[in-house]
């Protein structure tokens, strides 16, 4: 599980994450960059 602060990724998006100090019991990763959005063809 990764912490997302300002970015708004959706399921299927490609993101860059980095390890960080524990934010909560399970969150040890933080989303740094949104690399590619998913194309919705529907």
Gaussian input, Z-matrix of N, CA and C with variables (Angstrom, degrees):
# hf/3-21g

backbone

0 1
 N
 C     1     B1
 C     2     B2     1     A1
 N     3     B3     2     A2     1     D1
 C     4     B4     3     A3     2     D2
 C     5     B5     4     A4     3     D3
 N     6     B6     5     A5     4     D4
 C     7     B7     6     A6     5     D5
 C     8     B8     7     A7     6     D6
 N     9     B9     8     A8     7     D7
 C    10    B10     9     A9     8     D8
 C    11    B11    10    A10     9     D9
 N    12    B12    11    A11    10    D10
 C    13    B13    12    A12    11    D11
 C    14    B14    13    A13    12    D12
 N    15    B15    14    A14    13    D13
 C    16    B16    15    A15    14    D14
 C    17    B17    16    A16    15    D15
 N    18    B18    17    A17    16    D16
 C    19    B19    18    A18    17    D17
 C    20    B20    19    A19    18    D18
 N    21    B21    20    A20    19    D19
 C    22    B22    21    A21    20    D20
 C    23    B23    22    A22    21    D21
 N    24    B24    23    A23    22    D22
 C    25    B25    24    A24    23    D23
 C    26    B26    25    A25    24    D24
 N    27    B27    26    A26    25    D25
 C    28    B28    27    A27    26    D26
 C    29    B29    28    A28    27    D27
 N    30    B30    29    A29    28    D28
 C    31    B31    30    A30    29    D29
 C    32    B32    31    A31    30    D30
 N    33    B33    32    A32    31    D31
 C    34    B34    33    A33    32    D32
 C    35    B35    34    A34    33    D33
 N    36    B36    35    A35    34    D34
 C    37    B37    36    A36    35    D35
 C    38    B38    37    A37    36    D36
 N    39    B39    38    A38    37    D37
 C    40    B40    39    A39    38    D38
 C    41    B41    40    A40    39    D39
 N    42    B42    41    A41    40    D40
 C    43    B43    42    A42    41    D41
 C    44    B44    43    A43    42    D42
 N    45    B45    44    A44    43    D43
 C    46    B46    45    A45    44    D44
 C    47    B47    46    A46    45    D45
 N    48    B48    47    A47    46    D46
 C    49    B49    48    A48    47    D47
 C    50    B50    49    A49    48    D48
 N    51    B51    50    A50    49    D49
 C    52    B52    51    A51    50    D50
 C    53    B53    52    A52    51    D51
 N    54    B54    53    A53    52    D52
 C    55    B55    54    A54    53    D53
 C    56    B56    55    A55    54    D54
 N    57    B57    56    A56    55    D55
 C    58    B58    57    A57    56    D56
 C    59    B59    58    A58    57    D57
 N    60    B60    59    A59    58    D58
 C    61    B61    60    A60    59    D59
 C    62    B62    61    A61    60    D60
 N    63    B63    62    A62    61    D61
 C    64    B64    63    A63    62    D62
 C    65    B65    64    A64    63    D63
 N    66    B66    65    A65    64    D64
 C    67    B67    66    A66    65    D65
 C    68    B68    67    A67    66    D66
 N    69    B69    68    A68    67    D67
 C    70    B70    69    A69    68    D68
 C    71    B71    70    A70    69    D69
 N    72    B72    71    A71    70    D70
 C    73    B73    72    A72    71    D71
 C    74    B74    73    A73    72    D72
 N    75    B75    74    A74    73    D73
 C    76    B76    75    A75    74    D74
 C    77    B77    76    A76    75    D75
 N    78    B78    77    A77    76    D76
 C    79    B79    78    A78    77    D77
 C    80    B80    79    A79    78    D78
 N    81    B81    80    A80    79    D79
 C    82    B82    81    A81    80    D80
 C    83    B83    82    A82    81    D81
 N    84    B84    83    A83    82    D82
 C    85    B85    84    A84    83    D83
 C    86    B86    85    A85    84    D84
 N    87    B87    86    A86    85    D85
 C    88    B88    87    A87    86    D86
 C    89    B89    88    A88    87    D87
 N    90    B90    89    A89    88    D88
 C    91    B91    90    A90    89    D89
 C    92    B92    91    A91    90    D90
 N    93    B93    92    A92    91    D91
 C    94    B94    93    A93    92    D92
 C    95    B95    94    A94    93    D93
 N    96    B96    95    A95    94    D94
 C    97    B97    96    A96    95    D95
 C    98    B98    97    A97    96    D96
 N    99    B99    98    A98    97    D97
 C   100   B100    99    A99    98    D98
 C   101   B101   100   A100    99    D99
 N   102   B102   101   A101   100   D100
 C   103   B103   102   A102   101   D101
 C   104   B104   103   A103   102   D102
 N   105   B105   104   A104   103   D103
 C   106   B106   105   A105   104   D104
 C   107   B107   106   A106   105   D105
 N   108   B108   107   A107   106   D106
 C   109   B109   108   A108   107   D107
 C   110   B110   109   A109   108   D108
 N   111   B111   110   A110   109   D109
 C   112   B112   111   A111   110   D110
 C   113   B113   112   A112   111   D111
 N   114   B114   113   A113   112   D112
 C   115   B115   114   A114   113   D113
 C   116   B116   115   A115   114   D114
 N   117   B117   116   A116   115   D115
 C   118   B118   117   A117   116   D116
 C   119   B119   118   A118   117   D117
 N   120   B120   119   A119   118   D118
 C   121   B121   120   A120   119   D119
 C   122   B122   121   A121   120   D120
 N   123   B123   122   A122   121   D121
 C   124   B124   123   A123   122   D122
 C   125   B125   124   A124   123   D123

   B1=1.4461
   B2=1.5343
   B3=1.3107
   B4=1.4585
   B5=1.5212
   B6=1.3273
   B7=1.4596
   B8=1.5249
   B9=1.3259
   B10=1.4639
   B11=1.5210
   B12=1.3421
   B13=1.4609
   B14=1.5259
   B15=1.3182
   B16=1.4645
   B17=1.5251
   B18=1.3162
   B19=1.4641
   B20=1.5156
   B21=1.3216
   B22=1.4667
   B23=1.5253
   B24=1.3443
   B25=1.4605
   B26=1.5265
   B27=1.3278
   B28=1.4641
   B29=1.5207
   B30=1.3165
   B31=1.4612
   B32=1.5205
   B33=1.3202
   B34=1.4541
   B35=1.5183
   B36=1.3339
   B37=1.4569
   B38=1.5267
   B39=1.3144
   B40=1.4586
   B41=1.5258
   B42=1.3448
   B43=1.4583
   B44=1.5203
   B45=1.3207
   B46=1.4612
   B47=1.5190
   B48=1.3519
   B49=1.4594
   B50=1.5220
   B51=1.3188
   B52=1.4559
   B53=1.5184
   B54=1.3146
   B55=1.4607
   B56=1.5251
   B57=1.3229
   B58=1.4539
   B59=1.5226
   B60=1.2989
   B61=1.4653
   B62=1.5214
   B63=1.3176
   B64=1.4690
   B65=1.5291
   B66=1.3214
   B67=1.4603
   B68=1.5205
   B69=1.3203
   B70=1.4654
   B71=1.5259
   B72=1.3126
   B73=1.4633
   B74=1.5269
   B75=1.3277
   B76=1.4656
   B77=1.5241
   B78=1.3161
   B79=1.4678
   B80=1.5233
   B81=1.3372
   B82=1.4581
   B83=1.5287
   B84=1.3281
   B85=1.4609
   B86=1.5206
   B87=1.3281
   B88=1.4597
   B89=1.5210
   B90=1.3323
   B91=1.4652
   B92=1.5241
   B93=1.3318
   B94=1.4621
   B95=1.5205
   B96=1.3354
   B97=1.4619
   B98=1.5266
   B99=1.3005
   B100=1.4626
   B101=1.5225
   B102=1.3322
   B103=1.4588
   B104=1.5214
   B105=1.3417
   B106=1.4654
   B107=1.5191
   B108=1.3395
   B109=1.4624
   B110=1.5227
   B111=1.3193
   B112=1.4565
   B113=1.5227
   B114=1.3190
   B115=1.4579
   B116=1.5212
   B117=1.3266
   B118=1.4583
   B119=1.5287
   B120=1.3230
   B121=1.4630
   B122=1.5226
   B123=1.3237
   B124=1.4663
   B125=1.4484
   A1=107.63
   A2=116.60
   A3=121.63
   A4=110.22
   A5=116.22
   A6=122.47
   A7=109.24
   A8=116.63
   A9=122.76
   A10=106.97
   A11=117.23
   A12=119.09
   A13=112.24
   A14=118.71
   A15=120.10
   A16=113.19
   A17=118.26
   A18=121.37
   A19=109.73
   A20=117.01
   A21=122.29
   A22=110.05
   A23=118.47
   A24=119.08
   A25=111.71
   A26=115.54
   A27=122.70
   A28=108.42
   A29=116.21
   A30=120.95
   A31=108.53
   A32=117.44
   A33=122.62
   A34=113.99
   A35=118.37
   A36=121.31
   A37=109.88
   A38=116.34
   A39=122.23
   A40=107.18
   A41=116.65
   A42=121.41
   A43=110.17
   A44=115.59
   A45=122.06
   A46=107.15
   A47=116.86
   A48=120.56
   A49=109.68
   A50=116.52
   A51=122.55
   A52=108.75
   A53=116.09
   A54=119.33
   A55=108.77
   A56=115.93
   A57=121.69
   A58=109.25
   A59=117.01
   A60=120.21
   A61=108.01
   A62=118.50
   A63=119.50
   A64=112.19
   A65=116.26
   A66=122.52
   A67=109.46
   A68=116.30
   A69=122.53
   A70=107.01
   A71=116.38
   A72=120.23
   A73=112.28
   A74=118.05
   A75=121.80
   A76=114.59
   A77=119.42
   A78=121.38
   A79=110.66
   A80=115.55
   A81=122.82
   A82=111.50
   A83=116.41
   A84=123.36
   A85=109.39
   A86=116.29
   A87=121.72
   A88=108.66
   A89=116.90
   A90=121.81
   A91=107.66
   A92=115.72
   A93=121.23
   A94=112.04
   A95=116.79
   A96=120.09
   A97=109.81
   A98=116.07
   A99=122.44
   A100=106.73
   A101=117.01
   A102=121.45
   A103=111.54
   A104=117.20
   A105=119.76
   A106=110.07
   A107=115.90
   A108=121.89
   A109=109.51
   A110=115.91
   A111=122.16
   A112=108.98
   A113=116.38
   A114=121.36
   A115=107.78
   A116=116.73
   A117=122.05
   A118=108.26
   A119=116.78
   A120=121.07
   A121=112.90
   A122=117.37
   A123=120.89
   A124=111.10
   D1=134.05
   D2=-178.71
   D3=-119.32
   D4=147.44
   D5=179.02
   D6=-83.86
   D7=134.21
   D8=178.25
   D9=-121.00
   D10=119.57
   D11=-177.88
   D12=-101.69
   D13=-59.61
   D14=-174.40
   D15=-112.03
   D16=-21.78
   D17=-179.48
   D18=-79.21
   D19=155.97
   D20=179.56
   D21=-122.65
   D22=66.85
   D23=178.88
   D24=-73.17
   D25=150.16
   D26=176.15
   D27=-109.09
   D28=169.04
   D29=176.50
   D30=-61.17
   D31=128.61
   D32=179.55
   D33=99.19
   D34=-14.71
   D35=177.84
   D36=-68.57
   D37=151.38
   D38=176.31
   D39=-97.53
   D40=123.19
   D41=-178.61
   D42=-128.64
   D43=158.65
   D44=174.64
   D45=-102.89
   D46=130.97
   D47=179.32
   D48=-122.29
   D49=158.65
   D50=177.18
   D51=-136.79
   D52=150.93
   D53=177.39
   D54=-76.58
   D55=149.81
   D56=-176.91
   D57=-147.17
   D58=175.18
   D59=175.70
   D60=-62.74
   D61=155.95
   D62=179.55
   D63=-57.92
   D64=124.53
   D65=178.65
   D66=-91.84
   D67=-36.31
   D68=175.69
   D69=-149.07
   D70=-168.81
   D71=-177.93
   D72=-58.98
   D73=-38.57
   D74=-176.21
   D75=-111.91
   D76=-13.96
   D77=-175.24
   D78=-91.82
   D79=113.25
   D80=177.61
   D81=-125.82
   D82=6.07
   D83=-177.48
   D84=-128.28
   D85=152.69
   D86=179.39
   D87=-133.05
   D88=135.95
   D89=176.70
   D90=-76.07
   D91=125.00
   D92=-176.52
   D93=-102.05
   D94=-37.84
   D95=-171.72
   D96=-150.00
   D97=141.52
   D98=172.67
   D99=-94.14
   D100=111.22
   D101=-174.32
   D102=-84.81
   D103=-48.54
   D104=-178.11
   D105=-148.70
   D106=131.69
   D107=176.34
   D108=-81.99
   D109=151.09
   D110=175.71
   D111=-76.11
   D112=137.11
   D113=177.09
   D114=-86.72
   D115=123.56
   D116=179.53
   D117=-96.93
   D118=111.72
   D119=-177.41
   D120=-94.25
   D121=3.95
   D122=-176.39
   D123=-92.00

